Amino acid sequence: MNSLAADDQWNSETELALNADRVTRASETFIGGWGDDPTDCGPTQPGGARLRINIRQAEIENVICKFGAIAREADGWRVAADCSKPGKRWKSDVKIEVSADRPYLVEQW
């Protein structure tokens, strides 16, 4: 979300970006737990929200997509991902857009 390289390197660029005073609004990130309505994220949901996204992967039900390169675009992000579910694996090019503080995922195979 801070336009840093997708690595675990701590350098001056990383330190400056992570210590900046600027707050990231919900509409500027896709990281979090997402659902169709607030009850999808309630305590009755096993593991929390229906769709869970962190900087390394997205997970929904039995599908996990591990992220490769993440590129910011004018209206969202483009993410290269290796996806899998029991018995199946595939590569995916995913477009993530956030509108009205909600993500919209458009997966291209």
C-alpha positions as CSV (number, residue, x, y, z in Angstrom):
1,M,0.0,0.0,0.0
2,N,3.0,2.2,0.4
3,S,4.4,1.5,-3.1
4,L,7.3,-0.5,-1.6
5,A,9.0,-3.5,-3.3
6,A,7.4,-6.9,-2.6
7,D,10.3,-8.0,-0.4
8,D,11.2,-8.2,3.2
9,Q,14.1,-5.7,3.0
10,W,14.3,-2.9,5.6
11,N,16.0,0.1,4.2
12,S,15.7,3.9,4.3
13,E,12.9,3.9,1.8
14,T,10.9,1.4,3.8
15,E,11.5,3.3,7.0
16,L,10.4,6.6,5.5
17,A,7.3,5.1,4.0
18,L,6.2,3.3,7.1
19,N,6.9,6.2,9.5
20,A,5.1,8.8,7.3
21,D,2.4,10.8,9.0
22,R,-0.1,10.1,6.2
23,V,-3.0,7.8,7.1
24,T,-4.1,5.2,4.6
25,R,-7.9,5.5,4.1
26,A,-10.0,2.4,3.6
27,S,-10.6,3.4,-0.1
28,E,-6.8,3.4,-0.6
29,T,-6.2,-0.2,0.4
30,F,-7.7,-3.6,-0.3
31,I,-6.2,-5.2,2.8
32,G,-8.8,-6.4,5.4
33,G,-11.8,-8.6,5.8
34,W,-14.6,-8.2,3.3
35,G,-18.2,-9.5,2.9
36,D,-21.5,-8.7,1.3
37,D,-22.7,-7.0,4.5
38,P,-21.5,-6.4,8.1
39,T,-22.8,-9.8,9.3
40,D,-20.3,-11.5,7.0
41,C,-17.5,-10.3,9.3
42,G,-19.2,-11.0,12.7
43,P,-18.1,-13.4,15.4
44,T,-20.3,-16.2,14.0
45,Q,-18.1,-16.5,10.9
46,P,-15.4,-19.1,11.3
47,G,-12.0,-17.3,10.8
48,G,-13.7,-13.9,10.6
49,A,-14.7,-12.3,7.3
50,R,-15.8,-14.2,4.3
51,L,-13.0,-12.8,2.1
52,R,-9.7,-12.2,3.9
53,I,-6.9,-10.2,2.2
54,N,-3.5,-9.4,3.5
55,I,-0.4,-8.2,1.7
56,R,0.7,-11.8,0.8
57,Q,-2.6,-13.5,-0.1
58,A,-6.4,-13.6,-0.5
59,E,-8.5,-16.4,1.0
60,I,-12.1,-17.2,0.6
61,E,-13.6,-20.5,1.6
62,N,-11.2,-23.2,0.3
63,V,-9.5,-21.0,-2.3
64,I,-6.1,-19.3,-1.6
65,C,-4.4,-16.9,-4.0
66,K,-0.8,-16.1,-3.1
67,F,0.3,-12.8,-4.4
68,G,3.3,-12.1,-6.6
69,A,3.8,-8.6,-8.0
70,I,1.3,-5.9,-7.0
71,A,1.1,-2.9,-9.2
72,R,-1.0,0.2,-8.4
73,E,-3.2,1.4,-11.3
74,A,-5.3,4.6,-11.5
75,D,-8.5,2.8,-10.4
76,G,-7.1,0.0,-8.3
77,W,-4.4,-2.6,-8.3
78,R,-3.2,-5.4,-10.6
79,V,-2.0,-8.5,-8.8
80,A,-0.3,-11.6,-10.2
81,A,-1.3,-14.6,-8.1
82,D,-0.8,-18.3,-7.8
83,C,-4.2,-19.7,-6.8
84,S,-5.2,-23.1,-5.5
85,K,-8.1,-25.1,-4.0
86,P,-8.1,-28.8,-3.2
87,G,-7.3,-30.7,-6.4
88,K,-6.6,-27.6,-8.6
89,R,-3.9,-25.0,-9.1
90,W,-3.8,-22.0,-11.5
91,K,-2.1,-18.7,-12.2
92,S,-4.3,-15.6,-12.2
93,D,-4.1,-12.0,-13.1
94,V,-6.4,-10.2,-10.6
95,K,-7.7,-6.6,-10.8
96,I,-8.8,-5.2,-7.4
97,E,-10.8,-2.0,-7.2
98,V,-12.2,-0.4,-4.1
99,S,-15.4,1.7,-4.5
100,A,-17.3,3.1,-1.6
101,D,-14.9,1.4,0.7
102,R,-15.6,-2.0,-0.7
103,P,-13.3,-4.1,-2.9
104,Y,-14.3,-5.4,-6.3
105,L,-12.2,-8.2,-7.7
106,V,-12.1,-9.0,-11.4
107,E,-10.1,-12.2,-12.0
108,Q,-8.6,-12.8,-15.4
109,W,-7.3,-16.3,-16.2
